[in-house]
Each structure stands twice: as C-alpha cells, then as structure tokens.
Amino acid sequence: MKKTGATFSRRQMLGLLGAGVAASPRLLAQTSSPMPPANTDASRLARDEAFWKEVGSYYDRAEGIINLEHGYWGKMARPVQEQYLAATQMVNKQLSYYARRDYGRDAAESVRRVARALDVEPEEIVLTRNATESIHNLIRQYQRITADDALLYADIDYPSFQQTMQWLADSAGATGVMLKLPPRASQQNILDLYRSAFDEHPNLKLILLTHVSNQHGLVVPVAAITQEARRRGIDVICDSAQSWGLLDFTLPELGVDWAGFNLHKWIGSPVGVGALYMRRGTLEKISPYPGERDPDNTRAATRVHTATSNFAAILAVPAALDFHEALGGANKEARLRYLRGLWTQEADTMPHIEVLGGADEDSWTGMASFRLRDQSSAAEVNALQKRLEQEFGIFTVARYELGSGACIRVTPQVFTTPDELAQLVSALKRLQA
Ligand SMILES: Cc1ncc(COP(=O)(O)O)c(C=O)c1O
C-alpha cells in the first residue's frame, strides 16, 4: 500500500511553528493516508484484511476493552490529530493576531472543502459546533407553522429533535404527530408508512427526517420521502448527523432543502465541528438567528450565531476530509456494512436475540442494535449492557427511545477487527445462559 504526500512529524511541524512561520497550519502539515489499491471495488476491498489492518495502524488504539460504541463521536486518524495539535499550538501562540487577520480566510477554506465534499456551493454551508446546533436552529427558526398545521417526526429521530419539533408545534398551537416505525423495516416499509402519515394528516407543513437513526442505524429513504413531501407542499428538515461518512452520498442525491451534519462522527474531524446546509432560494422559510439581519434572505450564515469557537478544530477540517477522501467514502461504507454483517448474520440465527434496524440491505449501515428477545425495558437493557462490559469486556451503549423499547447499539469503526466482532458473537451465544 502506498502513502500519499509528504509526512511531517509532529516535531517538524511544531519546529516550523516555533520558528514563527505565520501561515495557516494547513500549509505546514501535510497528511498521509492509506491508499486503496487501484481497480479494487469497494465490496471486494471490504474483505481485504491486510488493507484494513493498515488503515487501523493510522489510529491510536486503547487497550483493555473492545469498544463497539463509535456512534458517539469518531476517533481522529493520527494525521488529523497531528494537524489539530499543531493548529492548537499555532492559535495559542498567535492568538488574536492570527484570528483577526487570517482565520476568516482559513475557515472559508474549511467551508469550501465541506461544500465540495457534499457537492453544493460554499454559500449554502455554515459551519456549526455540532449537528444539534444546526438542526435546533432550523426547527426553532422555521417560519411557516400556524395553528391549523401539523408537523411530523418519528420515534427513530434523535430524541432532542423530537422534543424541539413538539415544542415548535406547541408554541404555534399546531399539532405534533409522532410516527412509530417497526423495530425492523425495509425501505419500502418506511416509505409506505410516511405516505400513509401524509394521507392521514393533509395539513402537514413540516417533517423531520433522520437519514440514519442514532437508535439502531436504520437508513431512512430520504430522497423518496422528500420527493413525495415536495409534491404535497410539505417542507423537510434532514438530520444527517450520523449518516455523513457512515454512508457515501452527496446532497443533490438527497434532494433536501435543509440539513444538519456532524464532521466529528464519521468524517473524523476533532470534536466540535458540525455543518448546516441551506439550499439557495429557501432561506425565507427559516428566519435569521434572533437579532441577525438578512433582508434579502440570501445569507445562510445569518441563521447561526456561533461566536468564539474552537479555531483549531475548524482548521483541521481539510485534514479530516483529506483522510476520509483518500480512504474513499464508498470503501468506508462497504467495510462498515461488512463488519456489521459479521455479527448480525450470526445474531439473526440465535432465537434468544432480536436484531433491530434495517430489514433489507439498503436500510442497513455499519451501526445496528439488538436486545434479548422480549426484554425491551430500560432496566433489562441496562443490565445487558453491564453484562457485556463486565463479563465479556465489550463496551456498547443502551438506547431507549424507540417506540418498540430499549436496545443495545453496536457500532464498529474502520479499525475494528473481525476478531473483535467474533468475540461479540461468542458473547451473544453465551447470553442465552
Ligand atoms: C441521528 C443523530 N442526530 C443528532 C445527533 C446529535 O449530534 P451532536 O451531539 O454531535 O450534535 C446525533 C448524535 O449521536 C445523532 O446520532
């Protein structure tokens, strides 16, 4: 496997910084990244253990626990972490002299890279601290709800966003409708359920769609539902917090007007970087942040007021995207799906285990959930999570918000090994006892 670009050690980078080279850190540190072999398709590469072992060597691993909880945030690859550390030192050294003169230009480059990766215009992207900031602002600043309207969210949506949607309904005297999806669903099931909800509530004005659910990794057919919604004059806010990098896609494929993203999950940036997308021409429906002014509704940046934030994290975005793109979004998605299959295919044959999430391949991601059959209370699932951790040395997380009850979420990362998933399978077999 070849490596691209020159690699500066952290010491070399800091030496440059120490020498007082006043420039953006991206000029100082070039990243290296694993290079997928030429002419290998993603599904074949997904099984190439030598390649993924090499990918794993770019990450610092913790010993002592098998961590299968990578849905919270993503580990930075070492070249990204080095860039971040160098940027932190540079900002801390240069302070306002850098921030007031050069940071705007460097942050604009990060925005440009995000826009390019999502195949939209830089003017349509605003960097935020996280997807929550992006989605909360979209919901709170949505302008069109009246008392005659309804809005729709689902049990698979991120809990805080369900609450914010209901808050919006309540604050306008409108009706908030919660759609309950089955614990396991196919793309067609999900589309049919949304269509029925649209029929049942002809006064729907706004819906929240979650591209990949944080509960069990279910993929929602955002493009198809959005097409249907648009036909009926319903607006769509898309939560892509968990999906970007876990799935390989661009915004034009989804066709949504507004979306929120995280870069600190599957794109592998430092913690504290999210993004807001607002398609040009849609801004009149989402008001500026309270007190901001945008009389022509042309400046997406006025929809957020982030103020002072982590400069170094934003500066490390190009390095994170370099690494992600060198690895290849499609390769990453295929490997993560493959790793999920290593445990779900076995778990599906165990009568005492219920696997949750997608019922067909298009509805699956690398993330999935399970529980002991007929044991869906929070107390039962908490006990299961503890057992996995204490008896088997496997760390997972309990999720509680599905309409069908609680579950254990299992999320491998690109550096997770098949052996670690074999240990999970062996633990699942023994959970019967
Ligand atoms: C689907 C989904 N939406 C929103 C969020 C919130 O992300 P953040 O806390 O980074 O804003 C998460 C985090 O896990 C998520 O999985």
The ligand as an SDF file (V2000), in Angstrom:
LIG
                    3D

 16 16  0  0  0  0  0  0  0  0999 V2000
  -29.0700   10.9540   14.3290 C   0  0  0  0  0  0  0  0  0  0  0  0
  -28.3830   11.9340   15.2400 C   0  0  0  0  0  0  0  0  0  0  0  0
  -28.8050   13.2080   15.2610 N   0  0  0  0  0  0  0  0  0  0  0  0
  -28.2240   14.1280   16.0410 C   0  0  0  0  0  0  0  0  0  0  0  0
  -27.1700   13.8170   16.8540 C   0  0  0  0  0  0  0  0  0  0  0  0
  -26.5580   14.8820   17.7150 C   0  0  0  0  0  0  0  0  0  0  0  0
  -25.2080   15.0500   17.4180 O   0  0  0  0  0  0  0  0  0  0  0  0
  -24.3540   16.1500   18.2080 P   0  0  0  0  0  0  0  0  0  0  0  0
  -24.4740   15.8130   19.6600 O   0  0  0  0  0  0  0  0  0  0  0  0
  -22.9770   15.9950   17.7080 O   0  0  0  0  0  0  0  0  0  0  0  0
  -24.9690   17.4470   17.8970 O   0  0  0  0  0  0  0  0  0  0  0  0
  -26.7070   12.5010   16.8870 C   0  0  0  0  0  0  0  0  0  0  0  0
  -25.6260   12.1040   17.8030 C   0  0  0  0  0  0  0  0  0  0  0  0
  -25.4050   10.9600   18.1170 O   0  0  0  0  0  0  0  0  0  0  0  0
  -27.3230   11.5380   16.0420 C   0  0  0  0  0  0  0  0  0  0  0  0
  -26.9030   10.2670   16.0050 O   0  0  0  0  0  0  0  0  0  0  0  0
  1  2  1  0
  2  3  1  0
  2 15  2  0
  3  4  2  0
  4  5  1  0
  5  6  1  0
  5 12  2  0
  6  7  1  0
  7  8  1  0
  8  9  2  0
  8 10  1  0
  8 11  1  0
 12 13  1  0
 12 15  1  0
 13 14  2  0
 15 16  1  0
M  END
$$$$
